[in-house]
Amino acid sequence: MRLNAAPVGASVAVPDRLREVLGLALEIGRASGGAFDIGMGDAVTAWGFGPEAAAPERIRSAMTAKRVPTHQALEIDRTTGLVRKTSPLALDLNGIAKGYGVDRLARTLAAHGMDDALVGIDGEMRAMGLRPDGGAWTIAVEAPDTDRRTPHAILALQDAAVATSGDYRHWVEVQGRRLSHSMDPGRGAPLIASPASVTVVARTCAEADAWATALIVKGSLEGAILARKCNLSALFLDREGDHLRETRVGRLFETRPDPERVS
C-alpha cells in the first residue's frame, strides 16, 4: 500500500474506494474510543499473522512502540481527497475489508436488478430482500469451537448484514501458546482475555465487520455498554468452563425470540 510506504506528513492520493473504507474506519475508531484501530499492521506482522512467522525482535518493537490512535493520526482532506499520516502508521484493513467487499458485491447485484440475494465472504454476510419463498434469510451464528463447525444460533435477517469476530479460527502458536489474531491496540499484541466471539448485525457489512472487531477488543462488559450507546445489535459469547455465557444487546437480540438456539 502506497500509504504505508509514504513518509509522515506526505499527502497521498488514494482510490475512491480506499478513501471510503478509510473514512468509515476512522469514524468507527473514534466512536469506539480507539478499540477499532486500522493502524496495527506492524503488530499483525510481528506476531505472525502476515506472510512471515512471528519474530521476537519485531514483537518487542510492536509492544514498545509509542502509538497514536489511527483516528487521530490519519487525516483525510475532504476537499482534495488526499490522505496524510501525522504519526508513524502501518495500516492493516483486515478488520473491515471483507465486510466492505461484501457490500460492494451487494451493490453490484443491486445495480443489475437483483434485489433479493444473500452475499458472503468468509462468514461476513449481507442479506438483501427476501428468500425465494418470501421468508427472511436464515444465517447461522457459529459456535466458537476450534475443532468443528457447528451452529450456536440462527438469525433471520432482511436487508441487514452480520459479521463475527472470534478467537477460534485465525490464530498462531507462539512459544507453545495459542494466540488470537485480534489485536489489543493498547499493547501492540494479541488480546489476552476476550469473548470467544462477538456477532454484530448492522446496516452494512463493513460496519458489522468493524464493530465486531471493536467489541471483541472491549470485552463483554464494556463492549455491551458501548453497543447500547451506539445502538448496535450484538451477541457476545464467553466461555465458562464447558458452557457459553451469552450477553445480548440491541433490538434484534433482546426483544425477539431470534436468534433461535440450536440444541
PyMOL commands that set and color helices and strands:
alter all, ss='L'
color gray80, all
select helices_A, chain A and resi 2-5+16-31+41-46+56-64+70-73+97-111+205-229+251-254
alter helices_A, ss='H'
color red, helices_A
select strands_A, chain A and resi 11-13+74-76+82-85+117-121+124-128+137-142+151-157+160-166+171-174+177-180+183-184+189-190+197-202+233-240+243-249+260-261
alter strands_A, ss='S'
color yellow, strands_A
deselect
rebuild
show_as cartoon
